Structures are given as C-alpha cells and as structure tokens.
C-alpha cells in the first residue's frame, strides 16, 4: 500500500501476524517502508504465547528477534537468509544439524536446529528449477519434531501471503492511500484490515458449521462480493427468526462456489510492476509468465 502525493509515492510497510488455518489477523503493525522490515514485528510479540509456533520468512532470522520470540514462550520456525552461514557441530540423525548462532552473545539461544533442503520444481515447459532452503527452529527434539515434518509444515507460511493478496489486491483493488495526516492514514489502513477480519471470521464460522469444507476452498472474492451485494441491495442483512445462523447469506454464497479440492501449483518470477516497485527488474529470469 502506498500514499499518493503530488511529488512522490512513498511506500507504507504493513506487517501482520496471521493464524494459519483460519487466516485471521491476530495483530498488525505498519509505518514508513524506509524504517525496515524488522522495525515492526516487535510490536506483535505481545500476542504470542507458549501454545504457538511462529512461522516467518527470510529477513526475520535476526538473532535478537529469535531471542525475543522465545522469551514470549512461543517456538519459532524461520527461513534463514542467504547471508547466514551456520557452522554445524552436531547431527541428530533426522537430516538436520545443530549450530550455534549469535556468537555466544545470546544466552537464551546458544544453539538451534538447522534444516537444509533442496527444493526442485519442474515447470510445464520442461524447465527444472532447484533452490536451496535453510530453516532455523527452536524445536530441539528431533523425535517429536523431525526435519522432514518441519519442512512440510513451513509451507503453511504461505497463508499470510494469501492474506496480503486478499487485502491489497481484492479489497483495495489498486487504490492508494489518500490521506495527508497520520490519523487519516491510520484510519485508511485499519478499514481494509477490519473488513478483511470480518469476512474471514464469517468464512471460519461457515467452515465450522459444515462437515468437509476446508478454509482453503472458501473464496475471499465471493465473500467480499456477497457482502457488498447485501449492503447495496439491503437484502439478507437481518437474521431470520429462530436460532442464530452462523453461515448466513455470505457463508451460503461461499459454500455454493468453492475453490477446487486440489489447487494447481503455479510458479512465476517476481516482477517489477511499476517504477515505484521496490523489486528490481528480472528480465531474462524464468519464468516470466505463470506456469504449472
């Protein structure tokens, strides 16, 4: 999201803590993009507790951040950036290894299990892409938390990306932030977050009241379109007489138009969409269009 002015388009950075499964937003922090990615996650740590496992992308593997996460009682499973080069000193036997991080200055985290995997994708045109992945975790028991299981679990971190897409692409639909005051910007950011939360809670209520439907099969576009229709046409707003219906008009529309049971895995290179994008050009990288 960004705020448009007459001379420039400064970027706004939004960091959210999302519950995997329901994709509900547990907490959010935002501010100027120039402050850096690790400026905002610290504001979200108060939501964590010992029942949670935090999944985080590369860039959140800083030693101090890992220490602060574990201080809340929560565990973490974080993708390591390419800049970190851990030194193994023990191999539990599940394919991972133990390594020291923080050069001894972080007594809370003297060692962490490190999981390395080679991920290969064969595209529709026959091209084969292989990437090296490295995960850091605070889960020390290889019997209870084997490396292969944690690698599979880490794929659930894609759910926050789906949340970002729902907010930025579906709800905002290309609109920019227009306010010229900080309080106005706060209001403009919290508006789509509140709308998203209301709709995703409706989806979760719907999934719980019917056997079988998975949250991944509920279309956020259908949720938003139906909600807008009920407001503009003033139909299906008041609940019927009798027991409360958690599904309601919005939920029934989502159940009538579910996503396919199995999604095709698609890959596309991250591209530079406009001159204000923070991503550099990727001319010559493959694939330039989406492929199965």
Secondary structure, 3 states (H helix, E strand, C coil): CEECCCCCCCEEEEEEEECCCCCCEEEEEEEEHHHCHHHCHHHHHHHCCCCCEEEECCCCCCHHHHHHHHHCCCEEEEECCCCCCCCEEECCCCCCEEEECHHHCCHHHCEEEEEEEEEEEECCCCCEEEEEEEEEECCCCCCCCCHHHHHHHHHHHHHHHHHHHHHHHHHCCCCCECCCCHHHHHHHHHHHHHHHHHHHHHHHHHHHHCCCCCHHHCCHHHHHHHHHHHHHHCCCCCCCCCCCCCCHHHHHHHHHCCCCCCCCCCECCCCCCCCCCCCCCCCCCCCCCCEC
